[in-house]
Structures are given as structure tokens and as C-alpha cells.
Amino acid sequence: MSAQKPIFNRVAILGLGLIGGSLASAIRRHRLAGQVVGYDKRSDELALGESLGVIDQAANSIQDAVQGSDLVVLAVPVRATKTVLEEIKPWLDDAAVLTDVGSTKSSFVADVEAVFGSRSPRVIPGHPIAGSEKSGIRAANPELFVSHKVILTPGDDADEDALSRLTALWQGCGATVLTMSVSYHDEVLAATSHLPHLIAFSLVDTLAGEDENMDIFRYAAGGFRDFTRIAASDPVMWHDIFLSNRDAVLRVIDHFTHDLDQLRTAIAAQDGATLLRVFSRAKAAREHFSKILSGQAFVTNHSEKQVTFRLQPGGAVSGEFRVPGDKSMSHRSIMLGALAEGITEVTGFLEGEDSLATLQAFRDMGVTIEGPDNGFVRIHGVGMRGLQAPRGPLYLGNSGTAMRLFAGLMAAQPFDSELTGDASLSKRPMGRVADPLRAMGAVIDAEDGGRPPLRISGGQKLNGIHYEMPMASAQVKSCLLLAGLYAEGSTSVTEPAPTRDHTERMLSGFGYHVYRDGPTASVSGGGTLSACNIDVPADISSAAFFLVAASIAPNSELILKHVGINPTRTGVINILKLMGADIEVFNEREIGGEPVADLRVRSAELNGIDIPEDQVPLAIDEFPVLFIAAVCARGRTVLRGAEELRVKESDRIQVMADGLAALGVNAVVTADGIIIEGGQTIGGGTVDSHGDHRIAMSFAVASLRASGDIEVTDCANVATSFPGFVELAQSCGIHISAEGA
């Protein structure tokens, strides 16, 4: 992490406590500044800082510290900020960057404006989320910020050079830098840091006053000790924080007090259902966010892991196994189970991050959901009108399916809602669902280009419509049918080509009649859903990677168990068979209204084909790996009528073509498809998956026929649809490892 050259010439650290001393020490260790000057009103601490090598020079006054410094860091108690700002004002250079390390930002900005008259673009408040029970200059630790977050709250007019250099400084100290608004920072920290400290102080103070306080503390278990450890924090510092962040803290205290009172009422009334709902929701939320986040004191809702697949060429695949449950059905099982009357039990639920995000979103709307436990989920339905307003945005991860289906459901609710997702989902257009929903009476606001977040106004009366879909899309169809459950009259959707019909089948399974007339499906509003049991079959989209792997790798044979073979999803099997693949479908049966079977696939010589356009909607998610099959086939493969591939998690046509080019394979991209000449040699190289899970897994399959090592970057989102992919691929013979997982 050592810098090539100093980022700042002279840094002044005002206040040499734990944070100020640690920052000074880290800057010196990593040579991030030409000189680090320290100042502290405690002369003994100041002298000790110089003798310990924490700072280069001890300044005799604030003037000596600030004059000539191009970065000034306030590391003083937040209530002392205004006084210190008044002291530095005469000596602060106009070109200097000014920042702080306090845990409240609104108060810092208010103090800056009070002292200087306005907030300069070179004033960039900061807050390192790091600490220790120890304090003072002796506790200074140059590694304190490694793998921790630092939040910067620049203004809209912030100087780009100042922000860039300050960001680089913190990164040089080993921190991950996030940026957000001042107000949002204070709201978040009030909930995640300030309130827990307040509760810890209060609880220890309350129990210390009990007559049996010695026994209370003597017999306290680890949970009590862990939770109340933060009550040993500096009382003066926290006194300052609570007074400085008063409004945000009061809001979160009011929320907490209201909820605590509800729990008290439930206990008094022996209301076990309320207790179970709150406890299961809280437990699941803690586990859910522990899985997708880094576990630091503050993190964003977006996974920041950088996962890289490293693949060695060659190999054969063999074995017998069941891939994870169908993602489309997992989403829908939670949605309809939550809206049903009674308890729905689901087996085979996909425990990927996207499905878990859907599950968590319904918990956030008051639905009690037990599990998942090895694919088993129990949903206590609240009925069609039983959802409660969530306290914040509903985070849907990387799933376009969830975003579009939720849009239909939330458009009919009596409360406002906001649908958000990760960086990839936030780039995907949602106009295809928002426009027809608006025609039904929904009020939906989106970002430029119809992209998330979607802000949906509650309390709107929806009216049924007939919608002729311009492009085949199961997500659009399902969205409108779900909205139609709440609409006046009938809602019907006509599709130009068959798409997956999981929504229609599952609605019927829950006792809600769906009218079907050729390409048209319709529902009448005002009905109810009755709970049922659902067995989610293995996802054919996940099985597709192994169908292609066993087809292209010599001397391979695989059996894939319990795969869903819904006729609206079997395009990948049909296309591979047309190419000459050796796939046997056996042990066919129907479970919960969905056809399933076992699949045996053996190595085969594949031939290029013109892919029939009627098969395109039936294999829309599987085309990335089918492109790999086309490269390994003899002759030309032509895909047409696949425009939808351009608005998936990535532009899958272009991203696959770019990845193939990186491995020495030429492909011709067309407006609605691609042309691939088979028989080309797949070389080694680096492929950027652009965060698209199916792209990443497709190039893992390509390694079986590669002539050199392949590196696939940006693979963290594989966990969204196929948890355990790397381990399963390794077990059947693919030479893969994951770095950073």
C-alpha cells in the first residue's frame, strides 16, 4: 500500500487521540505525505507523539501546524469543532483541503458554515468506521483502518482533485472509501452506531442500580458482556455525539421505543405470533446481511467483493448430482406464499443472494418466514391485503425478475414503496413494466431511462387492461398478472412467442384461476390465494452449464437429477439436441404442477445450426453457455430474434463476443443476435464478466476446450443464482478456483 509519491506535501493532524494518532502513524508508515505535523493542547501527548514517531513534528501552536499545510485534519471531540475552526481560520490556506474524523457530519458542516460563512468545495467531511477500547496517543495503530470503511460526505460542488487525493490517502491507509450525503450519513450512523451505544449505556446503568447488581454482573453470559462492552467507551465523546446528532438520534430512538413497546404488549398478551414474526425477521435479517456484506460496523447494501475465477484448460466431467433450485420458482414461491391465506411450505428453495433478498423484502413487509434451512422455508401468509409498509427501500440484489415482479405487486399496495438493487440491476431498464403498469393506473417514478430505483406511490386504484407484449418476456407478463390480482376487472396479456409460465402454474397451485387462450393469459382481480406446499425443482438454467460441459469435453458423462423441464424452459435441451448433443431425458414425473426429470448427457460432436426463432424465448437465459457450445461445434451457428439478451444483467451478446475475442475467438454481433463460426481454438486470456453471473459460468465451461489458462474477473454475482458453483464444478472435473470469494 506504499505510495509512489506523497499525496500531500504537509498534513496537519489537530488532536492526537486514537484516531488522529493512528491516521498520522499510517500516513507516515506508507509515506502518503511529505511531512506529518501534529498539534494537541495536551502537551504531554504531543511530546509523546513525536518521541514515539507517530508524527514528524510537534507544532507549538495551531498557527504553526496549519500554516503551509495542504491537508488539515480535525481529530477533536465534535463539540470542540467550532472553537478549533475559529482558531485555524486565520492560518488556513485557500488551497488547503479541510476534513475531520467525527461521527456526526451535519454538525461539522454547520460549524464550518458558521465560522467561514460558507462551505468551501475543498471542505470534505470524513468519518473512519474504526476504533478501539484503548485511547490516547499510546494506542495509535497504523493498521487501525485496514479493511475498515471510511465515509466521505463531499458537497455537490466538491473539488474533484481534493476529493480524489483525500480518497487516495485513506485508501493508502488500507481503508475502503465510501461517499454519501451528510444527512444520510447521520441517519445511518444514528441507527447502526449511536443507538446501540445509547442502549448499552442505559442497560448497564439500569442494571447497576438493581439490589442484586453484583450477581447480575457476576453471572452475566457472553452475550451480555459482548453487547455492553461498548458501554466502556469514552463518556465525554458520546455525550458530544448524541447532542451533535440530536435529530437523527431522536428519530431512531422513537422507532426503537415504539417497537419495544409492541414487544412488551405482545409478551403481556401472550401474543406468540407477534414475537415469532419479529424474532424470525430479525434473525433472518442479521444472517442475510452477514452473507452479502463484509461484516464491518457500517457497510453499503452492495457486495464489494472482487471475485476472480482462475481456470486451467482441459479435463472431462463426470458424476451424478442435483443443481440448486430454480431461481424463478423460488422468487414466486415466496411472493405467492406471503400473499396466501395459511402456511406454505417450500422445499428445494434456492438459497442464492437474489432469492434471499426477495425473502428478506417480504419479512420487511411484516411476513413471518422461517428458514431457509437446507432449502426448506415455511411462510406464514398474511393474505392479499396483509402486507405492511416497509421502513425503507426494498433491496432486491441483482435480480431483474424480482424487480419487475415486485413492481406489479407494489403498484397495488396502500403504502408507498421504493425498489432498489445493486449497481448492475440499477443500470437495467424497467420501462417495459412501468409503462403498462401506468396504463393500469399505477404511479411509478424512475431514474433516467426508466432505471431503478423505482418509487411507487401507494393507494392507487388499478384497472384491468389487455396488453399485447411487443417482445416476449415472462417477467413483463408475470408483473402484469400479479398487478391484475388487485385490479378492477380482467387483466390479460398476449405474448408474441411462448415464455416460461411458472407464474400461471403457481397461481393455479395456490387456487387462483388463470384463464388461458393460446398466447393469452388473464386473471380477474379480487380473488384470494390459499396456502399450499411447493417442491422447487433443480434449475434448468443452472443445469445448462453442465449440459454444455459434458457435451463439449471428450470422454464425459453426467447425470443431472430432478431438473425442471417445464416446456417453456426446455429451449436449451432442444437447441443442443438440434446441434447433435447426446441428452437423454428419463424418470419424468410431475411435482406440484411442474414437470421434472433426470437428464443424462454424454460427449458428442456438435454441429452449428440456425437456431429456430421459436426456441429463443425458451432458452433466453441459457444463450451465453450455448455460445460456448457453438464455438466448439463444426460449422456456423446463427442466432436471431434475441434482442432481450441486450437488456439482461449485461448486454450478453456484446459481452460474450468481447470475452470470446479476448480468448482469440471471432464472432459477428448483429442487432438481434450473433454469428459464430465453429471449430475455432479457444485460447487463454482474461475475460471481464461485467458482473454477470451467467457470463462468468459460461467461460468456466469454455476452459474445458481451451488451450491456455483463463482468468474471469468480476464473478461475485455467481452467488446470486448458483451458490456452490465452484465447488460443484471442481467435483465433476472442471479445473477452477475462485480468488477473493
N, C-alpha and C positions, 0 to 999 in steps of 0.2 A: 504493500500500500504506500510505499515511499514515493513522494512526488519527484518528477523530473526537475522542476524548478519551483521556487516558492510561489504560492498562490497569492500571498500578500507580502508586502515588504516589512511592515511593522504592525503587530497585533497588540492591542492593549486589552488586558483582562481586568475588569474592575470588580473585585470580590474574589477572594481565593478560598472559598469553601470547597466542598466535594466536587461540584460541577465545574466551577471556574478553574480550580486546580487541576482537575482531570483533563479539561479541554486544553489548558496551557501545556500540560505534560504530553498530551497526544500530538499537539501541533509541533512541539519540539522534537519528539521522537521521530515523527515522519517527515520532518523538515518541510512543513507546509507554509512556513513564514520565515522571513529573513531574521526577525527578532521578535521575541515574546516578552512584553513588558507587563509586569503585574502591579496592581495597587490594591491595598486593603487598609482600612482605618485601624485594624488591629496590627500594630507594628510588629508584634512578636510573630504573627502568622506570616506577615510579609517577609520578614527576615528569614524565617524558616523555609519559605518557598524558594528563596534564592539559594540558600545553603543546600537544600535537597535537590536542586537542579530542576525544579518544576518550572521556573521562569528563567529567562536570561538575565533580566534586570529588574530590580525593585525600584519603583518610582517613588520619589519623596512626596509627590503631590499628584492630584488628579491632573493638573496642568501638565506636569512632566510626563504623565502616562499618555494623555490624549494627543498632545501636540505632536504632529509628524506621523501619527498612526493612520494607516489606510483601512483598518478594521478596528472598531471599538465594540467590545462585548460587555454588556451589563450582566454580571452574575451576582446580583444583590437581591435581598428579600423584596418581594413585589411591592410592598408598601413603602419601600425606600426609593423606588424608581424615580419618582418625580423630583425628589431632592437631589439625587445624583445627576439627573438630566440637567437640572438648573446649574449644577457645578461644572458640567462639561461643556455647556453651551458656548461659552466664550472661546473655547480652545478647539472645538471640533471642526476639522477641515470640511469644506463643502463637498469635496470629492470622496470623503471617507464613507465607508459602509458602517451603519449602526445596527446592532442586533442585540438580543438578550437571550436568556435561557429560562425565563419564568414560565410557570404552568398556567398563567392566565394571559391572554393576548389583548382582550378588549381594554383592560386597564392600562396596559403598556402603551397602546396606541393613543388612548385618551390622554395619558401623561405626556407623550410626545407632542400631541397637538396643543396641549395647554402650555407647554414650555416653549415650543418653537413656532407656534401659530398655525402650523400645517404639518402634514406628514410627507417628508421628502421621499422621492422614489428610491432613495438609497437606504431608507429605513426598512429593514426586513426582520420582523419579529421571528424568534425561533424558540423551540421547546424540545430539548432532548428527553426522550422517554427512557430514562435510565436513572439508577440511584443505588444507594446502599444504606444499611442501618448506621454505618460509620459516617462521621462528618469531620470537617476541618481539613487543613492542608495535608496532614499526615495520611489522610485517606485517599489522596489524589491517586488516580489509577489511569494510566494512558490507554488501557484496554477497556475502560468502562463503557464506551459507546459501540464496541464491536458487536455486530449482529443485532443492534437495537435501532429503534426508529428515532428520527429527528423530524419534527414537523416545522415547516416554514410557512408563514402566513403573509406572503407578499401582497401588496395592494395591486389593483388592476393596472396601475401605471408604473409598476416596479421597474427599476433599471435592470435590463436583461443581463448586462455584464456583472452587476453587483450580485444578482440572484445566482448566476452561473458560478461565480467564484465562491460564494458562500456555500452553495451546494457542494462544490468540489472539495471545499475544506472539510465539511462534515463527512463526506464520503471517504476522504483521505484518513479520517479518524476511525473508519470501519463501519460507519453508520449507514442505514438506508434512509434516504431523504424523501419525505412526502410533502406535498403542498396542499393547502386548503385555505378557506376563508377564515378570518378571525372569529366570526360569530360561530361558525360550525365547529372550529377547534374548541371553543369554550363550552359548547353544548356537549360535545363528545366527551371531553375530559371531566365535565361535571358528573356524567353518568358512570364513566369507566374508572375514574381515579378518585375524584373528590368525594362522591357519595360513599364508596367503600371505606375511605379513611374516616369519614364522619361517623359511620355506623360502628366502626371498630372502636373509636374513642368513646362513643356513647355506651356501647355494650360493656366495655371494661369498667367504665366509670359507674355504671349501674350495678354491676355485679360486685364491684369492690365495696359498695355500700351495704351489701347484704350482711346479716349477722354471721352467716356461715361462710364468709368470703374466703377464709383460708382453705376450707375444704373444697370450695368451688374451684379454686386455682390449683389446689394440690391434686385433685382427681381429674382435672381437665384433660380431655383426649387431644390427639394430634390436630384434629380439625379446628378445635377452639384455639389452640396455640398458633396454628398457621394463619387463621383468619385474623386474629387480634395482634399478630406481630407488627402490623403497620401502625398500631396504636403507640408504638415506641418511637414514632417519627417525631421530628422537631416541632413542639407545640407552637412556637412563635411563627415558624414558616407556614404552618397550616392555618393558624389564626389569620395571617395575611391573605392566604389563598382564598379562604371562604369569604372574607369581606370583599376582596377584589373581584371575585366571580359570583357575586351575590345572586344576581337574577337567574343565571343558568342553574346554579346550585338549588335555589328555591324551587324552580320548576321540576327538577328531577326528584327533590325531596317530596314534593306534593304527589307526584306519580307514585313513588315508593310507599308513602304513607297511605294513600288510597288502596293500593294493592295489599298492603299488610293488614289493613282493616278488613278487607274482604276475606283474607285467610282467617283472621280472628273470628269473623262471623261464621265462616264455614265450619271451623272447629267447634264453636259453641252450638251450632245447629246439627252437628254430626253429619255434615254435608260432605260425604266422601267423594262424590263425583267432582266437585269443585277442586278439592285437594289433589285428586288424581290428575285432573286436567292441568293444573298449574305445575305440579311437580314433574309430570312427564314432559310437558312443554319445556320447562327449564332444563331438565336433564338432557333432553334431545338437543336443545339449542347449544348447550355447552359442548356436547360431543360433536355436533355438526360443525360448529365453527372451529373447534380444535382440529378437525380433519382438514379443513380447507384454508386455515390461516396459520401463521407462523408461531403463535403462542406468546408473543410479546405483550406488554401491557396495553399497547394500542396498535391496531392493525387495520388496514382497509378491508373491504369486503371482496377484494380481488386477489386471487392467488398470485404471488410474485415469484414462485419457484421457477427456476430455469432448468428444465429437464432436457437432456440430450440423449438420444438413442445412439449407441455405437454398435455397428453390425459388421460381422466378418462374413465373407462370401461363402456360398455353397451350403451343402447339407441336404438331408432328406428329412421328411416329417412323418411321424407315426404316432399312434396312440388312440385312446378312446376316452372322451370327456364331454362335459356339458359346458358350453359357454354361458356367460351371465344372462340374466333375464332380459326380456325385450324392453327397451327403454320407452318406446311409445306406449306400450300397455302399462308399464309401471307408473308413468305420469297419470294416465287416465284412471287407473285403479284408485289412486289417492284422491283425485278430483271427485269422481263419482261416489266413492265411499264416503267422503266427507259430507256430500250433499244428500246422502241417503238417510232413510229412517232405519235405525238399528245399527248393529255391529257388523262390519265387513272384515273378513279375514283374508289376507293376501299371502300366498306362498310364491317363491321364486322372484320376489321383488328385487330389482336391480339396485344395489347399494353404491351406485356411482354418484358423483357430486351433483349432477343435474337433477337426478331423481330425488336425492336428499334435499335439494333446495326446494323442490315442489312440496315435499312432505313438510319441511320447516315453514313454508309460506302458509300452509293451512293451519299449522299449530299457531302461527302468529295471528290467525283469524279465529282463534278460540276452539279449534277442533282438537280433541284428545286423541292422540295416536300413540300406540305402544309399539316399540321396536324402532327400527328393524333389528331382527335377531336371526342371522343366517338366512336372510330372505323372507322372514315371516314378519308381517305387520298386521296389527289389529287396529281398526279405525272405528271410533265411536261417532257415528254420523250425527249431524246437527240438523238435517233436513234442508230443504231448498231455501228456506228463509232464515237459517240459523247462523250464518257467518257473522262475525263481529269485526268492527273496523280495526285494522292493524294500527299499531302506534307509529310505524314508519313505512318506508318503501318496502315492497316485497321483492327480495333479491332472488333472481332466477338463474344465476350462474351463466352457463354458456348455451343454454337451451332455447333455440328458436321455437321448438314445439311448445314448451311451457309458456313462453312469452305470448305466442299467438292464441293458445287455448285460454290462458288466463284473461286475455283481453276480452274474449267473448263472455266469460263468467263475470268479470268485474264490471262490465258495462251495465249489468242489470242489478247491481247491489245498491242498497240505500245509502252507502257511505262512499266517500272519495277514496281513491287508491292511486298508488304510483308503482309502476312495474320497472325494475331496473335489472341490469345484468352486468357481466364482466365486460372488459374492453372489447372483446371480439363481438359479443352479442350487441353491444351498443353501436356497432357500425352497420348492423343489418336492417334493411328497410322493413317497416311494419305497415306501410300504406295499404298493402293487399288485404289486411284485415281491418285496419282503421276506417278505410273508405266505406265498405259495405256496412260496417257497424254504425257509422254515422248515418247511413241511409235508413237504418232501423231506429234512429233516434238517440244514439249514444253521443256523448260529448267527450271527445278524446283530443288531448294536446300532445304533440310530439316535438322532437328536435328537428332541425333542418333535414329535409329529405325523408321525413317520416320515421326517423330513427329513435330508439329508446333514449332516455326513459319515456314511458307512456304515462301521462297523467289523466286519469279517468274520473269524471265527475259523477258522483252517485245520485240516486234518486230520480233517474231519468226513466220515463215510460218508453219501453221498446215495442215496436210494431213489427209483425212478421213481414218478410219480403220474399220474393223469388229472386234468386241470384244466379246468373249464368256466369260461371267462372271463366275468365279469359285464358287462364293457364291451370292445368291440373295441379292441385295441391291439397293433400289430405289435411294440412294444418289450417288452411283457409276454410275448407269445408267443415272441419270439426269446430272451429271457432264459431262459425255462424249457427251451427246446430246447437251448440251449448248456449249461445245467446238466445236462440229460439225457444229453449225450455222456459224462459221467463217472459217471452214476448206475447203480445196480444195476437191471436190468430195463428196462422200456419207460417212456418219458415221453411223454404225449400231451396235446395242447392243443386244445380245441374253441372256436372263436371264434363269437360271435353274428352277425357280419357279416364279409365278406371284408376283410382288411387286407393291406398290402404283404407280399410273400413273398420278399424278397431273401435272407433267411437260408436258407430252404428251397432256393432255386435255387442259392445259392452253396455250401451244404453238398454238394449233389449234384455241383456242378462240382469239388469237392475229393475226390470219390469216397466220400462218406459218404451212405448211403442214407437218404432221408426217406420215410416211409410217409404217403400222403395218402388220406383217405377223406372226400370232401366238405369240410365245415368243420373236419375234424380232421387235424392233422399230428402225427406221432410219430416218435421216434428210439429206438434201443436203445443202451444205454451200452456202452463198451468197445471201440469201433472206432478207426480211425486216419484221418487226413487226408493226402492226397497232394497235393504242390505242383502248381500249375497257373498259367497266365497269365490275367490279368483285364484287360479293357478297360472302364473305368468310363464309362458314357455320361453326357452332359450331364444335369444335374439338372432334372427337370420342375418341381420346386418353385421353382427359380430362374427357369426359363423362364416360369413363370406370371405373373410381374410384367410381362413384355414381351408375353405373350399378351393380358393385360388392357389394357396401354398402347396397343397397336396397335388394339385393338377400340374403345376409347373416344375416341381422338384422331382428329379428322377428317383425311382425306387421308393415312392411314398405311398402310404395308405393310412387313412384316418377314418374313425367313426365319430360322428358328432351326434350327441344324444338329445332327445326331447326338443328338437328345433321347431319353432313355429313355422308352419307352411301355409299360412293364410294366402289364398290365391292372389290377393292384391299385393303380396310381398315377395313372390317367388320369381321375379324377373331375373335375379342373379343366377338361379338354377337354370332357368330356361335359356338364358343367353350363353352360359357356359356349356350347356348341352349342345346348343347350336354350333358352338366352336369345337365340339368334339370331346368335351370333358366326360370322364367316366364317373358319373354320380348315380348312386342307387338310393332311391327313397323307399324305406321299408318301415315296418311296425307303425303304420299310420293309425291314428286314433283321434278322437275329438275330446278336448277337455275344456269345460267352461265355455262352450260355443266356439272355441278356436281349434282348428286342425293342427296337429303336431305329428312329427315323425322323427325317425333316426335317419341319418344320412351317412352313406359310405362313399368315400371319394378316393380314387387311385390316380396315379400319374397317367398322363395321356398327352399325345401330340395334339396341340391345339391349332386351329386354323382361323385366320382372320375372316370376319364377316361384316356385312352391312347390318348393323343392329336394328331390328324391326322397331319402328317408332311406337308401336302399341306396347312394347315392353319397357319403354323408357320410364314411364311413371312407376312401374312395378319394381324398378331397380335404382331409383334416383339416388339413394344413399350409398349404393354399392359401386358406383362407377369409378371412383378413384382406384380401387383394387382391380376392377375389371380392365382399367388401362394397363396395369402391370401384366395381366393375362394377355392383352393384345400385343404388348411388346415381345412376349415370349412365343407368340403364335407364328405360324407360317402365313405370309400374305398380309393383305391390308385389312384393317378394321376401321369402319366409318361409323361415327355416332352423329345423329342429327336429332333436332327437336328436344334438346336438353338445356334450354335457356335457364331453367330453375337452378342448375348447378352453379350459376354465376352469383347467386344470392344466398348461398349456404354459409357455413362458418367462415368460408373464404370463397373467392372465385375459384371453384375447384377445377374448372377446365384450365384456366391460366396457371394456377399454382402447380397443378400436376405437370403441365407442359414445361414449366420452368424447372421443376425438380428433375424431370427426365433429362432436360437439356444439361443440367449440372452433372448428370451421370453419362453424358455422351450420346443420349438417345434423342433423335429428332422427331417432332410431331408438328402437325399443321393445325393450328387453332382456327376454328370458324366461329361465326357469330353464335351458333346454337349447338356447337359440338366440337369434334376433334377428329383428325385422320392420323392413324398410327400405322406405319409400315412395320410389320412383324419381323422377327429374326435379327434385330439389331442387338449388339452386345451392350449389356448394362455394365458400365464401368464403376469405379469407385469415385467418391467425392462427397461434398457436403450439400445437403438439401435443407432448405428452410420450409418448415411445415406451416408457417404463419399461424401457429396456434390451433390448427385444425386437426383434431384427433384422427379423423379418417385418413388424412394425407399422411400423417406420421406412421400409422399402422400399415398403410399400403407400401411405403418404402421399406418397412421392416420385411414385408413379404418379398419385395424385389431383391433383397440380399441373397435369397436362395439361388438366384441365377446371375449374380453379379460376379465380376472378375476382380474386384478390389473392395477394400473396406468402405463402408458407407457411414456417414455421420448425419443424423437427422436432428435438427435443432427445434426448440420451442415446442416440446412434446408434453408439457404438463397437463394439457387438457385431455389426454388419453384417459385419465381417471374419470372424465365426465361420462363416458359411455361404456368403458371396458376396464373396470378395476381388476388388477391382476393380469393384465395382458402380457406384460414382460415375463412374468413367472410361467404363465401357461405356454407362451411361445418358446421359452427355454426348454420346458419339459418335453415338448414334442419335436425339438431338433433345430430350431432357429437359433443362430449364434448371435444373441442380442444381450446387451447390458444397458442399464439406464444410469446416467450420471446426473446427480442432483435431485433424484427422486426422494 
